Each structure stands twice: as C-alpha cells, then as structure tokens.
Amino acid sequence: QLVTDLLDLARSDAGHLQLSQSGFEPLSCLRAVLQRLQLHSQGRLRIDPAQEASQPPRAGGDPARVEQCLANLVENALKYAPAGTPILLKYTLEPDNTVVLHVIDQGPGVPERDRQRIFERFRRGSQVTDVVGSGIGLAVVRQLAVLSGGTVRLSNRPGAGLAACVVLQPWGGAAR
C-alpha cells in the first residue's frame, strides 16, 4: 500500500493521476471497504446498521479512489484506537445534499494543533511515539479527496474517538 500511495502522490505531482468521475452509492463503497478489510480488522470494522434502511444518495467521484481513501482512514483507526474497540463506517447526507463518508473510532482523537499537519507528507501527529507509520496515508487521502471534488475533515468525538470524514459533492447536483 505504501508503494501505491507514493506512486499516486508522484503521479499527482506530475499532473498524471487520472480519476474517473461518476455517481455511486456510498453504501456500496462502505461495503467494499468492509469486505476488503474485515479480516485484517479482526472483526472490529462495522457498518452502521441504520445505513441499510436508509434511501441511499448518490455521491460524485471516483468510487475506487474513494474506497482507497476510506481504507487509509480505517488503517489509521486500526493503529490508533484501542485493540478490540469497534470502528464504524457510515454515511450522512447534509442539508445541501453533500455526502459525508465517516470512519469513526474510539481512539485518542487528534489535537487541534495537529489537524492540518497530519495531512502533510511524511508528517505525523505530535503525540505519536509508539505507532509505526510513514506519514503518507493521510496525504494521499487529502489529495484523492480534493481530486474527486471533495474534502477531508476530522472531528474529535465527545468522550473519546475520532470521526474522519471524506466529504463529496452529490452526483448530478442533488441526492437521488
């Protein structure tokens, strides 16, 4: 994954990273990430059960690259959240029809002073001392989200944990 991430950053720097833009259902994307990482997560990865009953919106972007973003966010959650705690995948629809894909953990969160820094290449949070990593994964997440016409945001959850979100525009300008 590290090699793939480095190649993606190099292609992006050179203006050669190609993303397809299409409409896709966020729940399908979440299911693909769950299926891909479930064994690696030792059963910790879950989709919010409320997602199954909701009317799915359509997000715009490159579904394979959005899955790559979510997989990187899940990998981070697996590193930083306490062993055995669940990691929840879900999506929400904002009033302006923006689609938000969430990876929610029960880890320590990210201090405000580190929120921008951790998205820079080869940079990690100031409190990271015992977790192995390259400082590339979140840089790739941000780059792919931006190239998909979206953004990434982090928010600490009351009590404990982090919600890392990929924010995407609706496909066709409105949720369907």
Rosetta blueprint (number, residue, H / E / L):
1 Q L
2 L H
3 V H
4 T H
5 D H
6 L H
7 L H
8 D H
9 L H
10 A H
11 R H
12 S H
13 D H
14 A L
15 G L
16 H L
17 L L
18 Q L
19 L L
20 S L
21 Q L
22 S E
23 G E
24 F E
25 E L
26 P H
27 L H
28 S H
29 C H
30 L H
31 R H
32 A H
33 V H
34 L H
35 Q H
36 R H
37 L H
38 Q L
39 L L
40 H L
41 S L
42 Q L
43 G L
44 R L
45 L E
46 R E
47 I E
48 D L
49 P H
50 A H
51 Q H
52 E H
53 A H
54 S L
55 Q L
56 P L
57 P L
58 R L
59 A E
60 G E
61 G E
62 D L
63 P H
64 A H
65 R H
66 V H
67 E H
68 Q H
69 C H
70 L H
71 A H
72 N H
73 L H
74 V H
75 E H
76 N H
77 A H
78 L H
79 K H
80 Y H
81 A L
82 P L
83 A L
84 G L
85 T L
86 P L
87 I E
88 L E
89 L E
90 K E
91 Y E
92 T E
93 L E
94 E L
95 P L
96 D L
97 N L
98 T L
99 V E
100 V E
101 L E
102 H E
103 V E
104 I E
105 D L
106 Q L
107 G L
108 P L
109 G L
110 V L
111 P L
112 E H
113 R H
114 D H
115 R L
116 Q L
117 R H
118 I H
119 F H
120 E L
121 R L
122 F L
123 R L
124 R L
125 G L
126 S L
127 Q L
128 V L
129 T L
130 D L
131 V L
132 V L
133 G L
134 S L
135 G L
136 I L
137 G H
138 L H
139 A H
140 V H
141 V H
142 R H
143 Q H
144 L H
145 A H
146 V H
147 L H
148 S L
149 G L
150 G L
151 T E
152 V E
153 R E
154 L E
155 S E
156 N E
157 R L
158 P L
159 G L
160 A L
161 G L
162 L E
163 A E
164 A E
165 C E
166 V E
167 V E
168 L E
169 Q L
170 P E
171 W H
172 G H
173 G H
174 A L
175 A L
176 R L
